[in-house]
Amino acid sequence: MKTNKVLAVALILAGILLMLQAPQRVLAQEPPPPGQPEDQSQAPAQDPPSRVARLSYTVGSVSFQPGGEGDWVTAVNNRPLTTGDNIWADKDSRAEFQIGSTSVRMDSETSVTFLELDDRTTQLRLSQGSILFRVRHLDDEDHFEIDTPNSAFVVQRTGEYRVDVNADGSETDTTVWRGRGEVTGGGASYDVVAGQRARFVGTQELDHEIDQLPSRDDFDSFAFDRDDREDRAESANYISPETTGYEDLDEYGQWHYAADYGPV
């Protein structure tokens, strides 16, 4: 018990040391003379976003392009992802990233761009391929949107969803196992509810068709198996599911109660 308490204190001290060693980015500066524009090169750096995504799983060849950069690099697990970043899962490859308690899985030959990511907004662009995502928490002020070449899908309730885009971007399929959402495109909007798959074809004008849920394929099984793993995570009993990456703790130890401190 004493060892656990000492370990907890050591981790806290390590965090404080890292904070103290971080470079100070904001410097005092004199205001510009009257009538002169402010020198933007000397302006204080903007605060980083308080919420980012985490690349939690990859298999095969997965590439990452930071926002504003031209080069693609090999994606590595635990990479932070934020507005402007791009991810590509190559043939026979898959990836998963997490945003709070929401998990998004990418199938083979899938391209995703982070259009906007902050405390309240998650807006992704699916240029081609397939993603399957589970939204566990959605406040009234939250906005979760998937844009495709011919439509936009806005999640209205927590649930499990899948969006597929063909190679030339002319067709988008939206599947809702649980939940509800709205698709807009071609000047119209369509509700898609639990137990439905909606197919949208075209660009300027959309032809749409509502079907029942299709049979599960290999990508569905992969994503639902990952969901089951999250549901079994013991760490959810001690840490908020909104803490990105909490379920990985189960693979590195066991939970204990430390007197005068709590669960560690």
C-alpha positions as YAML, in Angstrom:
chain: A
units: angstrom
residues:
- id: 1
  name: MET
  ca: [0.00, 0.00, 0.00]
- id: 2
  name: LYS
  ca: [2.85, 2.32, 0.93]
- id: 3
  name: THR
  ca: [4.58, 1.56, -2.37]
- id: 4
  name: ASN
  ca: [1.45, 2.56, -4.35]
- id: 5
  name: LYS
  ca: [1.21, 5.85, -2.49]
- id: 6
  name: VAL
  ca: [4.88, 6.62, -3.13]
- id: 7
  name: LEU
  ca: [4.40, 5.80, -6.83]
- id: 8
  name: ALA
  ca: [1.42, 8.16, -7.07]
- id: 9
  name: VAL
  ca: [3.41, 10.99, -5.48]
- id: 10
  name: ALA
  ca: [6.34, 10.32, -7.81]
- id: 11
  name: LEU
  ca: [4.09, 10.56, -10.88]
- id: 12
  name: ILE
  ca: [2.69, 13.89, -9.68]
- id: 13
  name: LEU
  ca: [6.18, 15.27, -9.09]
- id: 14
  name: ALA
  ca: [7.29, 14.13, -12.53]
- id: 15
  name: GLY
  ca: [4.39, 16.01, -14.09]
- id: 16
  name: ILE
  ca: [5.28, 19.18, -12.18]
- id: 17
  name: LEU
  ca: [8.89, 18.94, -13.32]
- id: 18
  name: LEU
  ca: [7.82, 18.62, -16.96]
- id: 19
  name: MET
  ca: [5.66, 21.73, -16.60]
- id: 20
  name: LEU
  ca: [8.52, 23.68, -15.08]
- id: 21
  name: GLN
  ca: [10.84, 22.68, -17.91]
- id: 22
  name: ALA
  ca: [8.35, 23.68, -20.64]
- id: 23
  name: PRO
  ca: [9.49, 26.76, -22.61]
- id: 24
  name: GLN
  ca: [7.61, 29.96, -21.93]
- id: 25
  name: ARG
  ca: [5.93, 31.02, -25.16]
- id: 26
  name: VAL
  ca: [4.17, 34.24, -24.11]
- id: 27
  name: LEU
  ca: [6.46, 37.29, -23.81]
- id: 28
  name: ALA
  ca: [5.55, 40.79, -22.78]
- id: 29
  name: GLN
  ca: [5.59, 43.33, -25.59]
- id: 30
  name: GLU
  ca: [5.09, 47.04, -25.92]
- id: 31
  name: PRO
  ca: [1.89, 48.21, -27.60]
- id: 32
  name: PRO
  ca: [2.39, 49.73, -31.11]
- id: 33
  name: PRO
  ca: [2.48, 53.51, -31.56]
- id: 34
  name: PRO
  ca: [-0.88, 55.14, -32.30]
- id: 35
  name: GLY
  ca: [-1.93, 54.57, -35.89]
- id: 36
  name: GLN
  ca: [0.56, 51.73, -36.45]
- id: 37
  name: PRO
  ca: [-0.64, 48.13, -37.01]
- id: 38
  name: GLU
  ca: [0.29, 45.56, -34.42]
- id: 39
  name: ASP
  ca: [3.30, 43.40, -35.29]
- id: 40
  name: GLN
  ca: [1.68, 39.94, -35.61]
- id: 41
  name: SER
  ca: [5.07, 38.23, -35.60]
- id: 42
  name: GLN
  ca: [5.50, 39.31, -31.97]
- id: 43
  name: ALA
  ca: [1.93, 38.51, -30.90]
- id: 44
  name: PRO
  ca: [1.55, 35.98, -28.08]
- id: 45
  name: ALA
  ca: [1.04, 32.41, -29.26]
- id: 46
  name: GLN
  ca: [-2.56, 31.23, -29.19]
- id: 47
  name: ASP
  ca: [-3.54, 28.68, -26.59]
- id: 48
  name: PRO
  ca: [-3.55, 25.11, -27.92]
- id: 49
  name: PRO
  ca: [-6.93, 23.37, -28.20]
- id: 50
  name: SER
  ca: [-8.12, 21.87, -24.93]
- id: 51
  name: ARG
  ca: [-9.38, 18.73, -26.73]
- id: 52
  name: VAL
  ca: [-7.55, 16.70, -29.35]
- id: 53
  name: ALA
  ca: [-7.98, 13.25, -30.81]
- id: 54
  name: ARG
  ca: [-5.61, 10.34, -30.24]
- id: 55
  name: LEU
  ca: [-4.56, 7.75, -32.79]
- id: 56
  name: SER
  ca: [-5.21, 4.67, -30.67]
- id: 57
  name: TYR
  ca: [-4.77, 1.74, -33.07]
- id: 58
  name: THR
  ca: [-3.26, 0.99, -36.47]
- id: 59
  name: VAL
  ca: [-2.70, -2.13, -38.54]
- id: 60
  name: GLY
  ca: [-1.01, -2.23, -41.93]
- id: 61
  name: SER
  ca: [0.14, 0.97, -43.63]
- id: 62
  name: VAL
  ca: [-1.38, 4.12, -42.11]
- id: 63
  name: SER
  ca: [-0.06, 7.59, -43.01]
- id: 64
  name: PHE
  ca: [-0.42, 10.96, -41.33]
- id: 65
  name: GLN
  ca: [-0.11, 14.49, -42.71]
- id: 66
  name: PRO
  ca: [0.00, 17.32, -40.14]
- id: 67
  name: GLY
  ca: [-2.14, 20.33, -40.96]
- id: 68
  name: GLY
  ca: [-0.34, 22.82, -43.19]
- id: 69
  name: GLU
  ca: [2.45, 20.37, -44.08]
- id: 70
  name: GLY
  ca: [3.06, 18.82, -47.48]
- id: 71
  name: ASP
  ca: [4.80, 15.62, -46.45]
- id: 72
  name: TRP
  ca: [3.14, 12.42, -45.29]
- id: 73
  name: VAL
  ca: [4.74, 10.34, -42.53]
- id: 74
  name: THR
  ca: [4.05, 6.94, -41.02]
- id: 75
  name: ALA
  ca: [1.38, 7.24, -38.35]
- id: 76
  name: VAL
  ca: [2.30, 6.06, -34.86]
- id: 77
  name: ASN
  ca: [0.00, 5.13, -32.00]
- id: 78
  name: ASN
  ca: [-0.81, 7.84, -29.45]
- id: 79
  name: ARG
  ca: [-0.22, 10.60, -32.00]
- id: 80
  name: PRO
  ca: [-2.34, 13.67, -31.11]
- id: 81
  name: LEU
  ca: [-4.65, 14.75, -33.95]
- id: 82
  name: THR
  ca: [-6.27, 18.15, -34.37]
- id: 83
  name: THR
  ca: [-7.79, 20.59, -36.85]
- id: 84
  name: GLY
  ca: [-6.17, 20.40, -40.30]
- id: 85
  name: ASP
  ca: [-4.61, 16.95, -39.89]
- id: 86
  name: ASN
  ca: [-5.12, 14.16, -42.46]
- id: 87
  name: ILE
  ca: [-5.05, 10.36, -42.04]
- id: 88
  name: TRP
  ca: [-4.88, 7.75, -44.77]
- id: 89
  name: ALA
  ca: [-5.35, 4.00, -44.22]
- id: 90
  name: ASP
  ca: [-3.87, 2.18, -47.22]
- id: 91
  name: LYS
  ca: [-5.04, -1.05, -48.81]
- id: 92
  name: ASP
  ca: [-5.51, -3.88, -46.29]
- id: 93
  name: SER
  ca: [-4.98, -1.39, -43.44]
- id: 94
  name: ARG
  ca: [-7.13, 0.02, -40.65]
- id: 95
  name: ALA
  ca: [-6.92, 2.71, -38.02]
- id: 96
  name: GLU
  ca: [-8.78, 3.93, -34.95]
- id: 97
  name: PHE
  ca: [-8.76, 7.33, -33.28]
- id: 98
  name: GLN
  ca: [-10.58, 8.55, -30.21]
- id: 99
  name: ILE
  ca: [-12.07, 11.91, -29.31]
- id: 100
  name: GLY
  ca: [-13.06, 11.78, -25.65]
- id: 101
  name: SER
  ca: [-15.41, 8.81, -25.34]
- id: 102
  name: THR
  ca: [-16.09, 8.69, -29.10]
- id: 103
  name: SER
  ca: [-14.19, 6.10, -31.14]
- id: 104
  name: VAL
  ca: [-13.84, 6.33, -34.93]
- id: 105
  name: ARG
  ca: [-12.60, 3.35, -36.98]
- id: 106
  name: MET
  ca: [-11.24, 3.61, -40.52]
- id: 107
  name: ASP
  ca: [-11.36, 0.77, -43.02]
- id: 108
  name: SER
  ca: [-8.95, -0.02, -45.87]
- id: 109
  name: GLU
  ca: [-8.31, 2.76, -48.41]
- id: 110
  name: THR
  ca: [-9.96, 5.46, -46.34]
- id: 111
  name: SER
  ca: [-9.09, 9.17, -46.17]
- id: 112
  name: VAL
  ca: [-10.14, 11.38, -43.23]
- id: 113
  name: THR
  ca: [-9.46, 15.08, -42.61]
- id: 114
  name: PHE
  ca: [-10.03, 16.95, -39.34]
- id: 115
  name: LEU
  ca: [-11.92, 20.05, -40.48]
- id: 116
  name: GLU
  ca: [-12.59, 21.33, -36.97]
- id: 117
  name: LEU
  ca: [-12.00, 19.91, -33.51]
- id: 118
  name: ASP
  ca: [-12.52, 21.78, -30.24]
- id: 119
  name: ASP
  ca: [-14.44, 21.47, -26.98]
- id: 120
  name: ARG
  ca: [-17.86, 21.41, -28.66]
- id: 121
  name: THR
  ca: [-17.32, 20.67, -32.35]
- id: 122
  name: THR
  ca: [-16.12, 17.58, -34.18]
- id: 123
  name: GLN
  ca: [-16.22, 18.00, -37.95]
- id: 124
  name: LEU
  ca: [-14.52, 15.37, -40.11]
- id: 125
  name: ARG
  ca: [-14.28, 15.01, -43.88]
- id: 126
  name: LEU
  ca: [-14.48, 11.52, -45.35]
- id: 127
  name: SER
  ca: [-13.15, 11.84, -48.90]
- id: 128
  name: GLN
  ca: [-13.34, 8.13, -49.68]
- id: 129
  name: GLY
  ca: [-13.58, 4.81, -47.91]
- id: 130
  name: SER
  ca: [-15.48, 3.78, -44.79]
- id: 131
  name: ILE
  ca: [-15.63, 4.88, -41.17]
- id: 132
  name: LEU
  ca: [-17.63, 3.40, -38.33]
- id: 133
  name: PHE
  ca: [-18.00, 5.43, -35.15]
- id: 134
  name: ARG
  ca: [-19.66, 5.21, -31.77]
- id: 135
  name: VAL
  ca: [-20.78, 8.43, -30.10]
- id: 136
  name: ARG
  ca: [-21.20, 7.77, -26.37]
- id: 137
  name: HIS
  ca: [-21.85, 11.30, -25.15]
- id: 138
  name: LEU
  ca: [-23.52, 14.29, -26.82]
- id: 139
  name: ASP
  ca: [-24.53, 17.47, -25.00]
- id: 140
  name: ASP
  ca: [-27.05, 19.93, -26.40]
- id: 141
  name: GLU
  ca: [-24.24, 22.31, -27.38]
- id: 142
  name: ASP
  ca: [-22.13, 19.61, -29.07]
- id: 143
  name: HIS
  ca: [-21.88, 19.32, -32.86]
- id: 144
  name: PHE
  ca: [-20.69, 16.11, -34.54]
- id: 145
  name: GLU
  ca: [-20.59, 16.16, -38.34]
- id: 146
  name: ILE
  ca: [-19.21, 13.97, -41.12]
- id: 147
  name: ASP
  ca: [-18.79, 15.74, -44.48]
- id: 148
  name: THR
  ca: [-18.46, 13.80, -47.74]
- id: 149
  name: PRO
  ca: [-18.02, 15.01, -51.35]
- id: 150
  name: ASN
  ca: [-21.79, 15.12, -51.90]
- id: 151
  name: SER
  ca: [-23.40, 15.43, -48.44]
- id: 152
  name: ALA
  ca: [-23.05, 16.18, -44.74]
- id: 153
  name: PHE
  ca: [-24.25, 13.96, -41.90]
- id: 154
  name: VAL
  ca: [-24.96, 15.53, -38.49]
- id: 155
  name: VAL
  ca: [-25.35, 13.20, -35.49]
- id: 156
  name: GLN
  ca: [-28.38, 14.09, -33.37]
- id: 157
  name: ARG
  ca: [-28.19, 11.38, -30.72]
- id: 158
  name: THR
  ca: [-25.66, 9.04, -29.17]
- id: 159
  name: GLY
  ca: [-25.35, 5.77, -31.06]
- id: 160
  name: GLU
  ca: [-23.42, 3.73, -33.60]
- id: 161
  name: TYR
  ca: [-23.02, 4.92, -37.18]
- id: 162
  name: ARG
  ca: [-21.22, 4.09, -40.39]
- id: 163
  name: VAL
  ca: [-20.51, 6.26, -43.43]
- id: 164
  name: ASP
  ca: [-19.18, 4.93, -46.77]
- id: 165
  name: VAL
  ca: [-17.98, 6.97, -49.76]
- id: 166
  name: ASN
  ca: [-17.09, 5.42, -53.13]
- id: 167
  name: ALA
  ca: [-13.82, 6.17, -54.92]
- id: 168
  name: ASP
  ca: [-15.08, 9.07, -57.06]
- id: 169
  name: GLY
  ca: [-17.16, 10.64, -54.30]
- id: 170
  name: SER
  ca: [-20.46, 10.36, -56.17]
- id: 171
  name: GLU
  ca: [-22.15, 8.04, -53.64]
- id: 172
  name: THR
  ca: [-22.47, 8.19, -49.85]
- id: 173
  name: ASP
  ca: [-24.08, 5.47, -47.75]
- id: 174
  name: THR
  ca: [-25.07, 6.32, -44.17]
- id: 175
  name: THR
  ca: [-25.94, 3.48, -41.79]
- id: 176
  name: VAL
  ca: [-27.50, 3.96, -38.34]
- id: 177
  name: TRP
  ca: [-27.54, 0.97, -35.98]
- id: 178
  name: ARG
  ca: [-28.49, 3.07, -32.97]
- id: 179
  name: GLY
  ca: [-29.20, 6.79, -32.80]
- id: 180
  name: ARG
  ca: [-30.45, 9.36, -35.26]
- id: 181
  name: GLY
  ca: [-28.97, 11.87, -37.68]
- id: 182
  name: GLU
  ca: [-29.68, 14.25, -40.54]
- id: 183
  name: VAL
  ca: [-28.13, 14.18, -44.01]
- id: 184
  name: THR
  ca: [-28.07, 17.37, -46.10]
- id: 185
  name: GLY
  ca: [-27.05, 17.71, -49.71]
- id: 186
  name: GLY
  ca: [-28.33, 18.92, -53.07]
- id: 187
  name: GLY
  ca: [-30.45, 21.55, -51.34]
- id: 188
  name: ALA
  ca: [-32.46, 19.05, -49.29]
- id: 189
  name: SER
  ca: [-32.26, 17.29, -45.92]
- id: 190
  name: TYR
  ca: [-33.16, 13.73, -44.90]
- id: 191
  name: ASP
  ca: [-33.56, 12.06, -41.49]
- id: 192
  name: VAL
  ca: [-31.88, 8.69, -40.98]
- id: 193
  name: VAL
  ca: [-32.99, 6.76, -37.89]
- id: 194
  name: ALA
  ca: [-31.98, 3.58, -36.10]
- id: 195
  name: GLY
  ca: [-32.28, 0.46, -38.23]
- id: 196
  name: GLN
  ca: [-31.85, 2.28, -41.56]
- id: 197
  name: ARG
  ca: [-29.24, 2.70, -44.27]
- id: 198
  name: ALA
  ca: [-29.59, 5.71, -46.57]
- id: 199
  name: ARG
  ca: [-27.91, 5.85, -49.98]
- id: 200
  name: PHE
  ca: [-27.26, 9.22, -51.66]
- id: 201
  name: VAL
  ca: [-26.09, 9.37, -55.27]
- id: 202
  name: GLY
  ca: [-25.17, 12.46, -57.29]
- id: 203
  name: THR
  ca: [-23.65, 15.85, -56.62]
- id: 204
  name: GLN
  ca: [-25.82, 18.81, -57.64]
- id: 205
  name: GLU
  ca: [-29.02, 16.85, -57.04]
- id: 206
  name: LEU
  ca: [-29.15, 13.80, -54.82]
- id: 207
  name: ASP
  ca: [-31.06, 10.62, -55.54]
- id: 208
  name: HIS
  ca: [-31.72, 8.95, -52.20]
- id: 209
  name: GLU
  ca: [-32.93, 5.54, -51.14]
- id: 210
  name: ILE
  ca: [-33.71, 4.24, -47.65]
- id: 211
  name: ASP
  ca: [-33.09, 0.55, -46.90]
- id: 212
  name: GLN
  ca: [-33.01, -1.74, -43.89]
- id: 213
  name: LEU
  ca: [-29.70, -2.53, -42.23]
- id: 214
  name: PRO
  ca: [-27.40, -4.72, -44.33]
- id: 215
  name: SER
  ca: [-25.72, -7.82, -42.98]
- id: 216
  name: ARG
  ca: [-22.54, -7.20, -41.04]
- id: 217
  name: ASP
  ca: [-19.29, -7.37, -42.98]
- id: 218
  name: ASP
  ca: [-15.72, -7.85, -41.74]
- id: 219
  name: PHE
  ca: [-15.25, -4.13, -41.03]
- id: 220
  name: ASP
  ca: [-18.42, -4.04, -38.92]
- id: 221
  name: SER
  ca: [-17.21, -7.02, -36.88]
- id: 222
  name: PHE
  ca: [-13.83, -5.40, -36.36]
- id: 223
  name: ALA
  ca: [-15.38, -2.16, -35.08]
- id: 224
  name: PHE
  ca: [-17.90, -3.87, -32.79]
- id: 225
  name: ASP
  ca: [-15.15, -6.05, -31.31]
- id: 226
  name: ARG
  ca: [-13.26, -2.84, -30.47]
- id: 227
  name: ASP
  ca: [-16.43, -1.48, -28.85]
- id: 228
  name: ASP
  ca: [-16.73, -4.62, -26.72]
- id: 229
  name: ARG
  ca: [-13.14, -4.12, -25.58]
- id: 230
  name: GLU
  ca: [-13.99, -0.61, -24.41]
- id: 231
  name: ASP
  ca: [-17.13, -1.83, -22.63]
- id: 232
  name: ARG
  ca: [-15.08, -4.37, -20.67]
- id: 233
  name: ALA
  ca: [-12.47, -1.85, -19.54]
- id: 234
  name: GLU
  ca: [-12.19, -1.92, -15.74]
- id: 235
  name: SER
  ca: [-10.66, 1.55, -15.82]
- id: 236
  name: ALA
  ca: [-14.07, 3.02, -16.69]
- id: 237
  name: ASN
  ca: [-15.00, 2.33, -13.04]
- id: 238
  name: TYR
  ca: [-12.32, 4.75, -11.90]
- id: 239
  name: ILE
  ca: [-11.83, 7.27, -14.72]
- id: 240
  name: SER
  ca: [-14.34, 9.21, -16.81]
- id: 241
  name: PRO
  ca: [-14.82, 7.67, -20.28]
- id: 242
  name: GLU
  ca: [-14.27, 11.21, -21.60]
- id: 243
  name: THR
  ca: [-10.60, 10.79, -20.64]
- id: 244
  name: THR
  ca: [-9.09, 9.79, -23.97]
- id: 245
  name: GLY
  ca: [-7.16, 6.52, -23.76]
- id: 246
  name: TYR
  ca: [-8.47, 5.34, -20.38]
- id: 247
  name: GLU
  ca: [-9.11, 1.79, -21.61]
- id: 248
  name: ASP
  ca: [-5.43, 1.23, -22.42]
- id: 249
  name: LEU
  ca: [-4.58, 1.34, -18.70]
- id: 250
  name: ASP
  ca: [-6.03, -2.15, -18.24]
- id: 251
  name: GLU
  ca: [-3.15, -3.62, -20.25]
- id: 252
  name: TYR
  ca: [-0.46, -2.20, -17.95]
- id: 253
  name: GLY
  ca: [-1.50, -3.06, -14.41]
- id: 254
  name: GLN
  ca: [-4.26, -3.51, -11.84]
- id: 255
  name: TRP
  ca: [-6.26, -0.98, -9.86]
- id: 256
  name: HIS
  ca: [-5.70, -0.70, -6.08]
- id: 257
  name: TYR
  ca: [-6.94, 1.62, -3.38]
- id: 258
  name: ALA
  ca: [-4.30, 3.74, -1.67]
- id: 259
  name: ALA
  ca: [-5.18, 5.13, 1.77]
- id: 260
  name: ASP
  ca: [-5.50, 8.93, 1.90]
- id: 261
  name: TYR
  ca: [-5.29, 9.05, -1.92]
- id: 262
  name: GLY
  ca: [-7.84, 6.84, -3.61]
- id: 263
  name: PRO
  ca: [-7.71, 4.43, -6.59]
- id: 264
  name: VAL
  ca: [-4.32, 4.14, -8.31]
...
